């Protein structure tokens, strides 16, 4: 397999405090997975369009293999072929989008876990509480498997309650609000950088393949 499949484009380094506090490996994994998704998508699209071109005598010009405009020639010549091609196009692009979306969710989950870990040294955070905080910050929770693996306390029973509840209601509210705001801030910064990463990776793949 081409080595570039695992070599996504940055940037990862920054002097911004929020950005620099996010570990490089989170950006690197997201970039590599994004690059791989785009690479596979373009390889499949190029192969498919070449097949359509050969079968229907249509010359697809230009390098934008994800443009809907490329179906205009099919519309004029063969509506049935256009429908088939459109469906296949949507499937290929949709698969890439799903992979990129899943990779982003993983990155945001890791950031949320990082913030909770860094903010709760004096608090005993349970999987349920962590999920409540993440839901409020990200608008969705994460899998119970991930929560239990990261936040559960081995050997804990119902009688062994979290020390979090030993703090006053005000202390608990202040802590959770602080964590939620930090998660939102870090994730907002990641979203900005992730957009640049996706654009760079897409441009790099197009330059190499098209």
C-alpha positions in Angstrom: 0.0 0.0 0.0 1.2 3.5 -0.8 3.1 4.9 2.2 1.2 8.2 1.7 -2.0 6.5 2.8 -0.7 6.9 6.4 0.8 10.3 6.0 -1.8 13.0 6.6 -1.1 16.7 6.3 -0.9 19.0 9.4 -0.6 21.6 10.8 -0.3 20.2 14.3 2.0 22.7 16.0 0.7 26.0 17.2 1.4 28.7 19.8 -2.2 29.1 20.7 -2.7 27.8 24.3 -5.8 25.8 23.7 -4.5 24.3 20.5 -1.1 23.5 21.9 -2.6 21.8 24.9 -4.2 19.2 22.7 -1.7 16.3 22.2 -0.2 16.0 18.7 -1.1 12.4 18.5 -4.8 13.3 18.4 -4.3 15.6 15.4 -2.0 13.1 13.7 -4.4 10.2 14.0 -7.2 12.3 12.7 -5.1 13.6 9.8 -3.9 10.1 8.9 -7.4 8.6 9.0 -8.8 11.6 7.0 -6.0 11.3 4.4 -6.7 7.6 4.0 -10.4 8.1 3.6 -9.9 10.7 0.9 -7.3 8.6 -0.8 -9.5 5.5 -1.0 -12.5 7.7 -2.1 -10.6 9.2 -5.0 -9.2 5.9 -6.1 -12.7 4.4 -6.2 -14.2 7.4 -8.0 -11.5 7.6 -10.6 -11.8 3.9 -11.3 -15.6 4.2 -11.5 -15.7 7.2 -13.7 -13.2 5.6 -16.1 -15.5 2.6 -16.3 -18.5 4.8 -17.0 -16.5 6.7 -19.6 -15.5 3.5 -21.4 -19.1 2.1 -21.2 -20.9 5.2 -22.4 -18.3 7.0 -24.4 -18.3 10.0 -22.1 -15.2 12.1 -21.7 -15.0 13.4 -18.1 -12.7 16.4 -18.2 -11.1 18.1 -15.2 -9.9 16.8 -11.9 -12.8 17.4 -9.6 -14.0 13.8 -9.2 -16.4 14.8 -6.4 -18.4 17.4 -8.4 -22.0 16.7 -9.2 -21.5 18.7 -12.4 -19.7 15.6 -13.8 -23.1 14.0 -14.2 -24.5 16.6 -16.6 -23.1 14.7 -19.7 -24.8 11.5 -18.5 -28.1 13.4 -18.1 -28.1 14.3 -21.7 -27.0 10.9 -23.0 -28.5 8.3 -20.8 -30.8 9.0 -17.8 -30.7 5.4 -16.6 -26.9 5.5 -16.6 -27.0 8.9 -14.8 -29.1 7.4 -12.0 -26.8 4.4 -11.6 -23.7 6.6 -11.6 -25.2 9.1 -9.1 -26.1 6.3 -6.7 -22.6 4.8 -6.9 -21.1 8.3 -6.5 -23.2 8.9 -3.4 -22.2 5.5 -1.9 -18.4 6.1 -2.4 -18.5 9.7 -1.1 -20.8 8.7 1.7 -18.4 6.0 2.9 -15.6 8.4 3.1 -17.7 11.0 4.9 -18.7 8.3 7.5 -15.1 7.4 8.1 -14.0 11.0 8.6 -17.0 11.7 10.9 -16.2 8.7 13.0 -12.6 9.8 13.3 -13.6 13.2 14.4 -15.9 11.8 17.1 -13.0 9.7 18.4 -10.8 12.8 18.5 -13.4 14.8 20.4 -14.0 12.0 22.8 -10.3 11.8 23.6 -10.2 15.6 24.1 -13.1 15.4 26.5 -11.5 12.5 28.5 -8.3 14.5 28.6 -10.0 17.6 30.0 -11.9 15.6 32.6 -8.7 13.8 33.7 -6.8 17.1 34.1 -9.6 18.8 36.0 -10.7 16.2 38.5 -7.6 15.2 40.5 -9.5 15.9 43.7 -12.8 14.5 42.5 -13.8 10.9 41.9 -15.5 10.9 38.5 -17.7 7.9 37.7 -18.5 6.8 34.1 -22.1 8.0 34.5 -21.0 11.5 35.7 -18.4 11.7 32.9 -21.0 10.8 30.3 -23.4 13.5 31.7 -20.6 16.1 31.4 -19.7 15.0 27.9 -23.3 15.0 26.7 -23.8 18.5 27.9 -20.6 19.7 26.2 -20.7 17.8 22.9 -24.4 17.2 22.6 -24.0 13.5 22.7 -22.6 10.8 25.0 -20.0 8.2 24.3 -20.1 4.4 24.5 -20.4 2.7 27.8 -17.5 0.5 26.9 -15.2 3.5 26.5 -16.5 5.2 29.7 -16.1 2.1 31.9 -12.7 1.4 30.5 -11.5 4.9 31.3 -13.4 6.0 34.4 -14.5 2.9 36.3 -12.9 2.0 39.7 -12.1 -1.7 39.9 -13.8 -3.4 42.8 -16.3 -0.6 43.4 -19.7 -1.7 44.9 -22.9 0.2 45.4 -21.9 0.8 49.0 -18.6 2.5 47.8 -20.0 5.8 46.4 -18.0 8.3 44.5 -16.2 10.9 46.7 -17.6 13.5 44.2 -20.8 13.5 46.2 -19.0 14.3 49.4 -18.4 17.8 48.1 -21.0 20.5 48.4 -23.6 21.0 45.7 -22.0 24.3 44.8 -18.5 22.8 44.5 -19.9 20.0 42.3 -21.7 22.5 40.1 -18.7 24.8 39.8 -16.5 21.8 38.8 -18.8 20.4 36.2 -19.4 23.8 34.7 -15.7 24.5 34.5 -15.1 21.1 32.8 -18.0 21.6 30.3 -16.7 25.0 29.3 -13.2 23.7 28.9 -14.3 20.8 26.7 -16.3 23.1 24.5 -13.4 25.4 24.1 -10.9 22.7 23.3 -13.3 21.0 20.9 -14.1 24.3 19.1 -10.4 24.8 18.5 -10.1 21.2 17.3 -12.9 21.8 14.9 -11.1 24.8 13.3 -7.9 22.9 12.9 -9.7 19.8 11.6 -11.2 21.8 8.8 -7.7 22.9 7.7 -6.4 19.3 8.0 -9.2 18.0 5.8 -8.7 20.7 3.1 -4.9 20.0 3.1 -5.4 16.3 2.9 -8.0 16.5 0.1 -5.7 18.9 -1.9 -2.8 16.5 -1.4 -4.7 13.5 -2.6 -6.1 15.3 -5.6 -2.6 16.5 -6.5 -1.2 13.0 -6.3 -4.0 11.1 -8.1 -5.8 13.4 -10.5 
